């Protein structure tokens, strides 16, 4: 077979994902915390990016937000991005229902009231230094208390290790104890297998058991337990309440969960009233003693979009500017560096940095605009929810929103991921408003699955203790209200909300009666 060279001309279409396009897509699905971390990395990496520490530029009445930002950036010789001022106009057919003009967010208040409020706020923050004492950095100063300056709470592991040093004298016992303490989870339980631990440490299993028994005497009571029953046992032993009846009760916690008082009474050998008293005593115990110590703080959710009620029933949709990074591209510094770049490689590097910086600014602006457009359409679609509540939530999917704003479904999916919307109804993830539809029994408009779950919870919360609603009875009530739903769907929704069955609810209400 002969080999030869030849030239061919072919024409075709292909989609190329450039690094800049990949970056823009990535920014869409980042949460505000992840976006802040990403921008911080870019600020450290790119010499032409700067953080805008100043306040948003004021603009004259009637001046467009983009024109004001452009004028401010040109006066400083820089290209600025203030996504808090970038407002995406809603579709023309929706202009009568939504108002996304941020300047009119507090249209019901006069400028004089705003100025007075600002002055009052500054006056409240003012500090009277006339009676303040001079500062001192001397260690003999009585006002300096180092214990009061400590902010970190001791962790469970630190607390246990401090006691281990006092409890164990032998080096081998202390080594085993420290190893076991490292395996204790944040709730205070030791989930590892002692036989495997003994093999790894090369110690007799009996010795590991003895060390664990001594660890279980540490504070807080119930620590280093291997099960819930053992945790409660340790606390009952300390109270001197661990008798044979209580031992039988702890051995049958599954019956306690089912509230089977008859079986518990027979197993424990006591009357039903005594079983109830023993269960009440179990409720007073701490099932997770380790949670009393320092752990990772809960990170509060910061909304990305605010929805407020405006005049004449309109909804005002606003981006939370606190979550949007404001980034500058320093054009002057680029001109200075580019003019002094001697080699071709350095000029190429400088040009790439400028391109990446400009692309990041445009990507952040596009991200903010897209979030606002999607949130605006969601508010328009779910207008009844913001007025009346969850029972009026409509079925909604990504395709409906995407077609309304002229975007692809995948873009809407990325925008609504890890984004939160705050309104007078509360704080909701944007994906909360996308729910499946449940057909209407009378052929009318479909019902939202979330609204049906809310209706089921309302029915169960309002049921009479003498007439507990079964799943079949709930199905009949919902169908009479025009909701075509199956019994297995009701059971699935009830279990998802962690609501016990009708038999278990009947026992619970009989005990509380």
C-alpha positions, 0 to 999 in steps of 0.5 A: 500500500503506497503512502502519499500526502495530499491536501483536503478542504473540509467545512463543518460546524463545531462548538468549541468551549474556550477557557473564557466560556467555561469560566462564564458557565462556571460562575453562573452556578457558584454560590455567593460564598464560592464566587467571593473565594473565586474572585479573591483567587483572581485578584491575587493571580491577575495584576490588573484586577483590583477590588473596588473599595469605594461606594457606588457612584451617584448618578444624576436623576434620569441618568442610566445606571450604565452611563453613570458607571461608565462616567465614573470609571472614565474619570478614574481611568479605570473600567469598573463593574458595579453589578449592584446598579446593573438592572435587567429589564423584564420582558415588555409584556411583563412591564406592568407587573414587575418593577426592577428599577432599584432607585424606586425601591423606597419610592414611598419615602422622601429623600428628606426622610432618608437623609434624616434616618442616615443622620440619626444612624450616624448619631447613634454610632457616635462615641463619647470619648470625653470620659474614655481612659487612655489605652495601655499595653502593659501586662500589669494593667488591671483592665487587661484580662487575657481569659476574657479575650479568648474567643475559641470554644474548646473542642470535645477532643481537647476537653477529653484529652485534658481529662485523659492526662489526669486519669491515666498514668501508665504510658500504654493506657494513655496511648490507647485512650488518646487513640480512642478519643481521636475516634469519637465523633462530634456527638460523643459516640465511639463507632469503631470496632474495639477488636480492630483497634486492639489489632492495630495497636497490638494490645489485648482486647481486654485492655482496650475494653478496660481503657474504654470503661474508664473513658466512659467515666469522663465528663460529659456523662455518656461520652464514648458510648457505642450506642444510644442505649449505652449512652443512656445507661451511663447517664442513668447509672450516674443518677442511680436509676439503672434498675432491672426495669430500666435495663429491660426498657433500654434493651427494647428502644424500638418498642419505645419508639413505637409507643407499644406500652403493653409490650413494654409493660410485660417486658419490664414487669411494671405497670403502664403508668410506671412505663410512662414515668420511665419514658419521661425519664429517658426524655430528660437524658442527653442523647448526644452529649458531645454536641455541648462543645465547640464545633463548626459554626453554622454558616447563615444563608445570605440571600442573592435576591430581595423581593419587596412589595411595591406600590400598586401591587407591583413586586420590586426585585433587587440584587443583594449588592453585598454578595456581588464582588465589585472589581476594577480593571486598572487600564493605566497600570496596563499601559504602563507595564505594556510600554515597559515590556522588553520581550515578546513573552512578557508582552504576551503575558500582559495581554493575556492578563488584561484579556482575562481581567476584562472577561471576568468583569463581563462575566460577573456583570452577565451573571448578575444580569442573568440572576436578576432576569431569572428571579424576575420571571420566577416572581412573575410566575409565582405571584400568587405565592408571594401574596397568599402563601404556599397553598397558592404555589403553581407548578413550574419547570425550567422550560417555562422560565427559559422560554419566557426569558429567551435562555436555555434550560441548562442556563436557568438550572445553573442560575437557580443552583445555590441561589436564595431569594428573600421575601416577606414569606421567608428565605427560599432557595430558587429551586423551591419554586420549581415543583411538579404538577399534580392533576386536578380531579375536576379537569381544572388547573394542576396543583403544585406538589409543594402546595399539596404537601403543605395541605397534607401537613395542615390536615394532619396538624388540625386533626382531632385526637379522637379521629386520626386521619388515615392516608385513605381519608386524606386522599378522599379529602384532597379529591373532594377539594379537586386534587387527584392524588393516589394513596401511595403519593400521600404516604410518600409525602407524609414520610418525606415530612417525617410525619408518623403513620396514623397508628403511631399518631394515635398512640402519641396523642393518647399518651399526651392526652 
